[in-house]
């Protein structure tokens, strides 16, 4: 991170994420322990997805994030910054989580579809990325958000970029937000 941006990044990002999720979805979101970013035990990865997701909330929050994401049809949203400052904001969460968030702010007549979940996650990523713009130099613009579903993909960022990953959790599951700075 550039020094002028990273000095307050943790606190500012946590505040922005809390406010965006509370305002848009009605969900309480807090920074999570770094332990949720650790690799998952093999036994958990072999557990059927429904069994992982129906576990008690405390158990899921103590489960490494990669296991939750692999077991729960993960979604990845990305918004890119261009101009005087280049980088990306990436949100990784479970499909179940994105559906729950979409149901919190979209006027749906039934449960969220996978399309609703993708659209909702794209909007959340866009709003968080936009709320970070005041911390960036003038002349920075945002891309349209993109969302990838599943695990059979690679999100390629420049090898020389600096990437900070921040774990968060809502009432049920952990998720992560990464901020990458491109050279």
N, C-alpha and C positions, 0 to 999 in steps of 0.2 A: 504494500500500500504506500501511497505517497504520504510523507509525514503529515502534511496539513489535513489529510483525509483520515488517516488511521488513528490519530491521537484520541479522538472521541468516538470512533466507529462502533465499538462494542455497545456503549451506553445508548448512542443515538439509534443504531439499528434495532436494538432491543425495544426501545421506546416506540419507534415507528411501527415495528411489527406488532407489538401489543395493541397500539391504537388502531391500526388498519384492520386487524382481525376482529377486535371488539366492535368497531364501527360497522364493518361490512358483514360480518357473519354472526355476531353476538357471542363468539367463542372467546374464552379466556386462554391466552397464549403466553407462555413464559419461557425464558431461556432454560434449557435443560442441562443436565450434567454432561460433561464431555464424554463420559463413559458410554453414552448412547451411540457414539460414532464408532465404537470398536467393532471389529469383525465379529460375526455371529458364530456361536457354537454349531457344529455340524448337526447335532441332534435337533436343534430348533429349526434349521433350514429344511429338515425332512418332516417336520410337523405339518399336517394339512393347514392351509391358510385360515380356514374358519376357526380351527382350534386356537391358533395364535391370536386372532382378532377377537375371539370371545373370551379370552383370558381376562382376569380382573385388571382394571386400569393400572393399578400399581405394578402388577407383573409386566404388563406391556411396556410401561415407561422404563422399567429396568432392563428390558430386552434391548440388545444392541440394535440400532436403527437399521442397519443393513438387513437383518433378519425380518424385521417388520415390513420393510419395503419389498423384499423379495417375495414375501408370503402374501402380499396384499395388492397385486396389480398396480405397481407404482406408476406415478406420473412425475414428469420432470418438466418444469416450465422455465423458460429462459427469456430474458429481456436484455438486449445489448445496448451499450452506450457508445456513441460515436461523436467525433468532433474534437474539441480541445482535451478531452479525457476519454480514453477507450477502456471498455471493460464489459462485464456481464454480471447480472444478478440471476442466480439459479435457485429454484425451490424444488426440493425433492420430497414427495409425500406419498402416502398410500392412496389408491383410488377411492377407498372407503372414506378417507379423510376429506379428499377433495369433494366428494359427493355431499358429505355432511356440511361442509362450508358453503357449497352452492345452495343447498336447501335453506341455509341461514339468510341468504340475501337475494335470492332470485324468487320471483313470484310464481312458484311451481304449484301445479295442481296435484302432484303426486310425488313419489320419490324421484330424486335426481337421476337422470340417465347418464351414461358415460360421456355423452356430448356435453351435458350440463356441467359435469365435473370438470371436463377439460376447459370449457369456456370460463367457468368460475375461477379455476386456478390461474388461467391466463390473465384475468382481470385483477386478481389479487397481486400477482407478480408485477403487473404494469403499475398498479397503485403504489406498491412498495418502492419500485424503481423510481417512480416519479417523485416520491417523497424524499428520496435521497439526493435528487438533483440540486437542491440548495447548498449541499455540502461540496459540490463539484464546481470546477471553473465555469465561467460563462461560455456559452457556445456548445454545450453538450446536448445531443438529442438522443431520443430513445427509439429503438426498433419496435415493430409490432411484436407482441409476445408470441412465442411458439411453445407448443406443448407436445411432448413425446410420451407415449404410453408403453408400458412394459419394461423389460430388462434387456431385450435383444437389440441394444443400440449402444453407441458410444457418443458422448457429447464431447466434441473436440474443441479444446481451447488452445491458444498458442502455448507451446511448450515452455516458453520463457515467461509466461504470465505468473503473477503472484496471486494465489487463491487462498482466502480465509473462509473457513466453514464454521457456521454457528448453529449448534443444535438448539431446537425449540421443542416444545410439547404443548398440545392442547389437552383437553380433559381426558382424552382417550389414548392418543398415540404420539410418539416422537416424530419430528420431521426436521429437515435441515435447509438452511439458506446459505448459499455460498456467494461470495463477492469476489470476482476476479478482476485484476487490473492488468491490462495488456500493455506491452512495451511500446 
